[in-house]
Amino acid sequence: MRAVITVIGKDTVGIMAKVSGVCADSHANVIEVTQSVLQDMFAMIMLIDIDKLNCEFSALSDKLDSLGNSLGLSIHTMHEDIFNSMHRI
């Protein structure tokens, strides 16, 4: 299974490192990343493999949400099943 993480906020040093660090601590493997900095705004989409998580998916989502709150970023984590269901006609 996979999940999609989106990160949006003011650009600062180390955002990708901090988000990927939370993923690594939870044994979520980063598969693909795209990021862009528009003037001083940071935007990133990260696709992760969650097959070997060492915690519940909701716990990973909560950790990333807490990280976002501490950094002043919006971090949203969505399970692949929900993402696919939202975009299926």
Backbone torsions as a table, in degrees:
resi	resn	phi	psi	omega
1	MET	NA	155.4	-179.3
2	ARG	-129.9	167.0	176.0
3	ALA	-142.6	158.3	178.3
4	VAL	-115.1	130.6	176.6
5	ILE	-115.1	129.8	173.9
6	THR	-115.8	141.5	-179.4
7	VAL	-133.0	128.3	179.1
8	ILE	-139.1	136.3	176.4
9	GLY	165.1	-173.1	179.4
10	LYS	-67.5	133.4	-177.5
11	ASP	-69.3	131.4	172.5
12	THR	-142.7	164.0	-179.8
13	VAL	-67.9	133.5	170.1
14	GLY	90.9	9.3	-178.7
15	ILE	-59.9	-50.6	-178.3
16	MET	-62.1	-40.5	179.7
17	ALA	-62.4	-41.0	-178.6
18	LYS	-69.9	-42.5	179.2
19	VAL	-65.9	-46.7	179.9
20	SER	-67.2	-28.0	175.7
21	GLY	-65.1	-42.0	176.0
22	VAL	-62.9	-41.2	178.0
23	CYS	-62.0	-46.5	-179.3
24	ALA	-61.9	-41.8	178.7
25	ASP	-60.6	-28.1	-179.5
26	SER	-97.6	5.3	-179.3
27	HIS	65.2	30.8	173.0
28	ALA	-93.0	125.5	-177.3
29	ASN	-91.6	127.8	177.9
30	VAL	-76.7	121.6	-178.7
31	ILE	-94.4	-45.5	-175.5
32	GLU	-152.2	144.9	179.7
33	VAL	-137.4	137.5	167.9
34	THR	-130.6	135.5	179.6
35	GLN	-141.9	157.8	178.6
36	SER	-149.7	144.2	174.2
37	VAL	-118.0	118.3	180.0
38	LEU	-110.8	104.0	-171.5
39	GLN	56.5	-106.6	179.9
40	ASP	-112.2	14.5	179.5
41	MET	-103.3	133.0	-179.0
42	PHE	-104.0	135.4	175.2
43	ALA	-136.7	132.8	-179.2
44	MET	-143.4	142.3	170.5
45	ILE	-123.2	128.1	-177.3
46	MET	-126.0	130.8	175.0
47	LEU	-103.6	126.7	-177.5
48	ILE	-125.1	150.2	173.8
49	ASP	-93.1	124.0	-176.5
50	ILE	-112.2	17.2	-178.6
51	ASP	-63.4	-30.3	-174.4
52	LYS	-111.4	27.0	179.4
53	LEU	-56.1	141.7	175.9
54	ASN	-99.6	15.1	178.6
55	CYS	-150.3	172.9	174.7
56	GLU	-68.7	150.2	177.8
57	PHE	-57.2	-39.8	179.7
58	SER	-62.8	-32.9	178.1
59	ALA	-68.1	-41.3	176.5
60	LEU	-61.7	-45.3	179.0
61	SER	-59.3	-42.5	178.7
62	ASP	-64.8	-40.5	178.1
63	LYS	-62.1	-43.3	180.0
64	LEU	-69.2	-36.4	176.7
65	ASP	-63.6	-43.0	177.8
66	SER	-63.5	-41.3	176.8
67	LEU	-60.1	-46.1	178.6
68	GLY	-58.5	-44.0	178.8
69	ASN	-61.5	-40.5	-178.1
70	SER	-71.2	-25.8	-178.4
71	LEU	-101.1	-3.0	-178.0
72	GLY	73.5	31.8	-179.6
73	LEU	-115.5	157.3	170.3
74	SER	-97.8	112.6	177.3
75	ILE	-117.6	121.5	-178.8
76	HIS	-121.1	131.5	-179.6
77	THR	-117.3	125.3	-177.0
78	MET	-129.1	127.6	176.3
79	HIS	-64.4	143.8	-178.7
80	GLU	-54.4	-38.2	-179.6
81	ASP	-60.0	-42.6	179.6
82	ILE	-69.3	-43.5	178.6
83	PHE	-58.1	-46.6	179.5
84	ASN	-64.1	-40.9	-179.6
85	SER	-64.7	-37.1	179.9
86	MET	-67.6	-27.4	-173.6
87	HIS	-109.4	15.5	178.0
88	ARG	-99.6	134.9	-179.5
89	ILE	-95.7	NA	NA
